[in-house]
């Protein structure tokens, strides 16, 4: 027998959303992955340097999944539950996890790292990245692109202005990197299908990815959630598209 709206929502509203592991959504939602394979490419770069920094590491899952880490590996994170999880995952690998507010300045000296990485940073402080990179060092990041998941966002918040839709446009990333003195070696963007098969998956996703619908709670959006539940029941799923950009930038050797 199909589970009711109230059962699905209550379950999704009660589970932990700590860390950056989305395995709770297995069988309930899908998202295409970018063709480039960020974690693999990140691991290849980490294997070639002596000192690296992973910014906004989340629960440390992506960094912990690479085969080897450099002799000096640091990571930053601001959210206390993620700090605890990242520490548990990364300390056994010899990496230090530093509490950071995600506001300038980064808590490191100038020219401290050969490589700075970040997967899905909420904010990118380009001048700080350039400051902590050694001459010849690189910044390598997979970022959320423009209008990512906009159909889901607008279902709850209504039509969004163009500046919000294009706030994460890759052209802005290029401009920010170049303004900080970095040379952009590669910049790619892909549009990817996201599909939610039950309303519980939507609730879990919006509780975890908190910037999609700021201030989201089940009680605040219960009636809109009920509307979306009816749509998913009638059509089998709710479909939207995410966008992802890959950027590889280098600090000049001189």
C-alpha positions in Angstrom: 0.0 0.0 0.0 1.3 3.5 -0.9 2.6 5.5 2.0 0.6 8.6 2.8 1.8 12.2 2.5 2.0 12.6 6.3 4.1 9.4 6.7 6.5 10.4 3.9 7.0 13.9 5.2 7.3 12.9 8.9 10.0 10.4 8.1 12.0 12.8 5.9 11.7 15.6 8.5 13.1 13.4 11.3 16.2 11.9 9.8 19.7 13.4 10.2 20.9 15.7 7.4 24.5 16.0 8.8 27.4 15.7 6.4 27.3 15.6 2.6 26.2 12.0 2.0 23.0 11.6 0.0 22.6 7.9 0.2 19.3 8.3 2.1 17.8 9.3 -1.3 18.8 6.0 -3.0 15.7 4.8 -4.9 13.8 8.0 -4.1 15.6 10.6 -6.2 18.3 10.6 -8.9 20.7 13.2 -10.3 22.9 12.8 -13.3 26.6 13.2 -12.6 28.9 15.5 -14.6 30.9 13.7 -17.3 34.3 14.8 -15.9 34.4 12.9 -12.6 35.4 15.6 -10.1 36.5 13.3 -7.3 38.8 11.3 -9.6 40.4 14.4 -11.1 40.7 15.9 -7.6 42.6 12.8 -6.4 45.0 12.9 -9.4 45.9 16.5 -8.5 46.3 15.8 -4.8 48.7 13.0 -5.6 51.0 15.5 -7.3 51.4 18.2 -4.6 52.9 18.5 -1.1 50.4 20.8 0.5 46.7 21.3 -0.2 43.6 22.9 1.2 39.9 21.7 0.7 37.6 24.7 1.3 34.0 24.1 2.6 34.7 20.3 2.9 31.2 19.5 4.2 31.4 16.2 6.1 34.7 15.4 4.4 33.2 12.6 2.3 34.6 13.7 -1.0 38.1 14.3 0.3 38.1 11.1 2.3 37.2 9.2 -0.8 40.4 10.0 -2.8 43.2 7.3 -2.8 46.0 9.4 -1.3 46.5 12.8 0.4 49.6 15.0 0.4 51.9 15.2 3.3 50.2 18.5 4.4 46.4 18.4 4.0 44.0 20.9 5.5 40.2 21.3 5.2 37.9 24.1 6.3 34.2 23.8 7.3 31.8 26.2 9.1 28.8 24.0 10.2 29.4 22.3 13.6 27.8 18.9 12.7 29.8 18.7 9.5 33.0 19.7 11.4 32.5 16.7 13.7 31.9 14.3 10.8 34.8 15.6 8.7 37.1 15.4 11.7 36.2 11.7 12.2 36.7 10.9 8.5 39.8 12.9 7.8 41.9 12.8 11.0 42.7 9.1 10.5 44.0 10.1 7.0 46.3 12.7 8.5 44.3 15.7 7.5 43.5 18.6 9.8 40.0 20.1 9.8 39.8 23.8 10.7 36.6 25.6 11.8 36.1 28.6 9.5 33.3 31.0 9.1 33.4 31.0 5.3 34.2 34.7 5.5 37.6 36.3 4.6 40.3 35.9 5.6 41.1 32.2 5.4 43.0 31.1 8.5 46.3 30.4 6.7 49.4 32.3 5.8 50.2 33.6 2.3 51.5 31.1 -0.2 50.7 28.1 2.1 49.4 25.6 -0.5 50.2 24.1 -3.9 46.5 23.3 -4.5 43.2 24.6 -3.2 40.1 22.5 -4.0 36.4 22.9 -3.3 33.3 21.0 -4.3 30.1 23.0 -4.4 31.3 26.1 -2.4 28.5 28.4 -1.3 30.7 31.4 -1.7 34.1 31.8 -3.4 36.5 34.4 -2.1 38.8 34.6 -5.0 41.4 37.0 -3.6 41.7 34.8 -0.5 42.2 31.7 -2.7 44.9 33.5 -4.7 46.6 34.7 -1.5 47.0 31.3 0.1 48.2 29.7 -3.2 51.9 29.5 -3.8 53.1 30.9 -7.2 52.4 28.3 -9.8 49.7 26.7 -7.5 46.2 25.8 -8.7 42.6 26.1 -7.7 40.4 23.2 -8.8 36.6 23.3 -8.1 33.3 21.9 -9.1 30.6 24.5 -8.6 26.9 24.8 -8.8 26.0 26.6 -12.0 23.2 29.1 -13.0 19.5 28.3 -12.5 20.4 25.0 -10.8 17.2 23.3 -9.6 15.2 26.4 -10.5 12.0 24.6 -11.2 12.0 23.2 -7.7 12.9 26.5 -6.2 10.2 28.4 -8.1 7.6 25.7 -7.1 8.0 27.0 -3.5 9.2 30.6 -4.0 7.6 31.7 -7.2 9.4 33.2 -10.2 12.9 34.2 -9.5 14.5 37.4 -10.9 17.1 37.0 -13.6 20.0 38.1 -11.3 19.1 35.2 -9.0 18.8 32.7 -11.8 22.2 33.8 -13.2 24.0 34.5 -9.9 26.3 31.5 -10.4 27.0 31.9 -14.1 30.4 30.6 -15.1 31.3 33.9 -16.7 31.2 35.4 -13.2 33.5 32.7 -11.9 36.0 33.5 -14.7 35.8 37.2 -14.0 36.3 36.7 -10.3 39.3 34.4 -10.8 40.9 36.8 -13.3 40.3 39.8 -11.0 42.2 38.0 -8.3 45.1 37.4 -10.6 44.4 33.8 -11.5 44.6 32.4 -15.0 41.6 30.2 -15.9 42.9 27.1 -17.7 39.6 25.3 -18.0 35.9 26.2 -17.5 33.1 23.7 -18.4 29.4 23.6 -17.6 26.9 20.8 -17.9 23.1 20.6 -17.4 21.9 17.5 -15.6 18.6 15.8 -14.9 17.3 15.7 -11.3 14.2 13.6 -10.5 12.3 13.2 -7.2 10.0 10.1 -6.9 8.3 10.9 -3.6 7.7 14.0 -1.4 9.9 12.7 1.3 12.9 13.0 -1.0 12.0 16.6 -1.7 11.8 17.3 2.1 15.1 15.7 2.8 16.8 17.5 -0.1 15.5 20.9 1.0 16.5 20.3 4.6 20.0 19.4 3.5 20.7 21.9 0.7 19.5 24.8 2.8 20.3 27.6 0.3 17.7 26.2 -2.3 14.7 27.4 -0.3 16.1 29.6 2.5 14.2 29.1 5.8 12.6 25.9 4.6 10.6 23.9 7.2 7.8 21.4 6.7 5.4 23.5 8.7 6.1 26.6 6.8 5.6 24.9 3.4 3.2 22.1 4.3 0.4 23.1 1.9 2.9 23.6 -1.0 4.4 20.2 -0.2 1.0 18.7 -0.3 0.5 20.2 -3.8 3.8 18.8 -4.9 2.9 15.4 -3.5 -0.2 15.3 -5.6 1.8 16.2 -8.7 4.4 13.5 -8.0 1.6 10.9 -7.4 -0.1 11.9 -10.7 3.0 12.1 -12.9 5.4 9.6 -11.2 8.1 12.1 -10.4 9.1 15.8 -10.2 11.8 16.7 -12.7 14.2 19.6 -12.7 17.7 20.3 -13.9 20.9 21.0 -12.0 23.9 22.7 -13.5 27.5 22.1 -12.6 30.7 24.0 -13.6 34.3 22.7 -13.5 37.0 25.4 -13.1 40.7 24.9 -13.1 42.7 28.1 -12.4 46.4 28.8 -11.8 48.3 31.4 -10.0 51.2 32.7 -12.2 54.6 31.4 -11.2 55.8 35.0 -11.0 
